[in-house]
């Protein structure tokens, strides 16, 4: 996706309004992707900690 964004950055001289809109949309998608990754990472780490704690408490 970064190569697409680069092309829109390069095309800003031809059609600034559309290029800016496209770059803004791509940035919004990157932000959503980052939030999903962070949420998954946090929940997965929490699950690992819970699982490890349960196994340790059994012994």
Backbone as a ProteinNet text record, in pm:
[ID]
protein_1_A
[PRIMARY]
XXXXXXXXXXXXXXXXXXXXXXXXXXXXXXXXXXXXXXXXXXXXXXXXXXXXXXXXXXX
[TERTIARY]
83	0	87.8	208.2	294.1	333.3	347.2	382.3	267.2	143.6	27.9	27.8	53	55.5	163.7	279	388	345.3	274	227.8	130.5	42.9	-48.6	27.8	130.4	214	279.4	327.5	392.7	293.6	168.9	69.7	4.4	46.7	-13.9	-1.3	102.9	119.2	9.1	-43.2	-145.8	-285.8	-318.3	-453.3	-442.8	-410.6	-383.4	-500.4	-621.8	-738.8	-758.9	-758.6	-779.9	-663.1	-542.2	-425.7	-428.4	-461.7	-468.5	-577.3	-691.8	-800.7	-755.3	-689.5	-642.7	-540.9	-447.1	-345.5	-410.3	-508.9	-580.8	-655.3	-718	-789.2	-692.3	-578.5	-477.3	-426.2	-403	-357.5	-461.3	-588.7	-695.4	-694.7	-672.3	-666.1	-545.2	-431.7	-314.8	-345.3	-416.3	-450.3	-539.9	-637	-725.6	-645.6	-558.2	-475.2	-388.4	-333.6	-250.4	-332	-453.6	-540.2	-574.2	-601.4	-633.8	-514.2	-395.7	-275.1	-248.1	-263.5	-239.4	-341.3	-467.1	-571.1	-547.5	-511.4	-485.4	-365.2	-260.4	-139.1	-167.8	-242.1	-273.7	-359	-459.9	-546.8	-473.4	-386.6	-311.2	-212.4	-145.4	-52.3	-126.7	-244.7	-325.7	-364.7	-399.5	-435.3	-315.5	-198.9	-78.5	-47.6	-58.4	-32.4	-131.7	-259.4	-362.2	-333.6	-301.5	-273.3	-153	-46.7	73.3	43.6	-30.6	-65.8	-145.9	-240.7	-322.6	-237.2	-142.5	-55.8	37.1	88.1	178	102.2	-21.1	-99.8	-142.2	-146.8	-185.8	-79.8	45.3	153.1	174.6
-118.4	0	125.3	115.2	233.8	280.5	186.2	227.3	303.6	269	341.9	484.3	494.9	628.3	715	654.7	729.1	783	702	746.1	863.9	860	972.9	1097.7	1079.2	1193.3	1255	1168	1215.5	1284	1240.3	1295.8	1424.2	1470.2	1590.6	1712	1715.3	1828.3	1830.9	1714.2	1706.3	1736.1	1682.7	1700.5	1697.4	1810.4	1821.6	1776.1	1812.5	1780.8	1629.7	1562.5	1417.1	1342.8	1387.5	1322.4	1335.4	1454.3	1473.8	1386.7	1378.1	1293.9	1147.9	1100.4	961.6	936.8	1027.5	1012.5	1015.4	1100.7	1105.7	975.1	918.9	791.3	678.6	676.6	574.1	590.2	713.6	738.5	690.8	710.8	664.8	512.6	445.8	299.1	249.8	320.2	285.6	300.7	405.2	428.6	317.4	274.9	165.2	36.8	9.7	-110.5	-109.7	5.4	17.3	-11.7	41.9	17.9	-130.3	-195.6	-338.5	-418	-386.9	-458.9	-439.4	-315.4	-288	-358.9	-359.6	-426.6	-576.6	-633.6	-777.1	-811.9	-731	-756.1	-751.4	-651.5	-637.8	-754	-792.5	-901.5	-1034.6	-1053.9	-1178.4	-1189.4	-1078.3	-1079.1	-1106.7	-1048.5	-1074.5	-1220.5	-1281	-1422.9	-1508.4	-1475.6	-1551.3	-1540.1	-1418.9	-1400.4	-1479.3	-1476.7	-1550.4	-1700.3	-1750.6	-1893.5	-1934.1	-1854.9	-1885.7	-1884.1	-1784.8	-1774.1	-1895	-1938.3	-2053.7	-2179.4	-2197.1	-2315.2	-2310.4	-2192.8	-2178.9	-2204.6	-2156.2	-2173.8	-2318.2	-2397.7	-2538	-2615.6	-2582.4	-2657.1	-2603
0	0	0	52.4	56.5	-83.6	-177.8	-313.7	-379.6	-344.2	-397.2	-342.1	-212.6	-150.9	-214.7	-241.9	-304.6	-441	-517.9	-650.4	-638	-539.6	-519.8	-475	-393	-354.7	-478.3	-567.7	-690	-784.3	-783.3	-876.1	-824.3	-709.7	-651.1	-742.6	-824.9	-917.4	-1022.8	-1060.5	-1164.7	-1111.9	-995.2	-939.6	-787.5	-730.8	-587.6	-501.5	-537	-455	-446.4	-559.9	-559.7	-495.9	-523.8	-464.7	-312.7	-262.4	-116.8	-55.8	-122.6	-72.8	-65.2	-169.6	-171.1	-60.3	-44	60.8	199.1	218.9	347.1	374.1	271.5	287.1	321.9	255.5	283.9	426.8	470.6	608	709.3	678.7	768.6	778.5	666.6	668.1	747.3	734.7	815.5	964.6	1001.7	1142.6	1196.3	1116	1156.8	1172.2	1076.7	1083	1208.5	1243.4	1363.2	1489	1496.3	1612	1625.2	1513.9	1516.6	1566.2	1514	1556.2	1704.8	1752.1	1893.9	1982.2	1941.5	2020.1	2023	1909	1903.8	1989.3	1978	2054.7	2204.4	2247.3	2389.9	2438.7	2361.7	2406.1	2401.7	2302.3	2293.1	2408.2	2441.3	2554.6	2684.8	2698.7	2817.3	2827.7	2715.7	2713.5	2751.1	2698.7	2733.6	2882.5	2937.7	3080.8	3164.6	3127.1	3199.3	3194.3	3075.3	3058.7	3141.3	3137.2	3213.4	3362.7	3408.8	3550.2	3594.9	3514.5	3549.7	3560.5	3469.5	3473.8	3594	3627.2	3741.3	3870.8	3882.5	4004.3	4025.8	3920.6	3934.6	4011.1	3988.9	4053.3	4188.1
[MASK]
+++++++++++++++++++++++++++++++++++++++++++++++++++++++++++

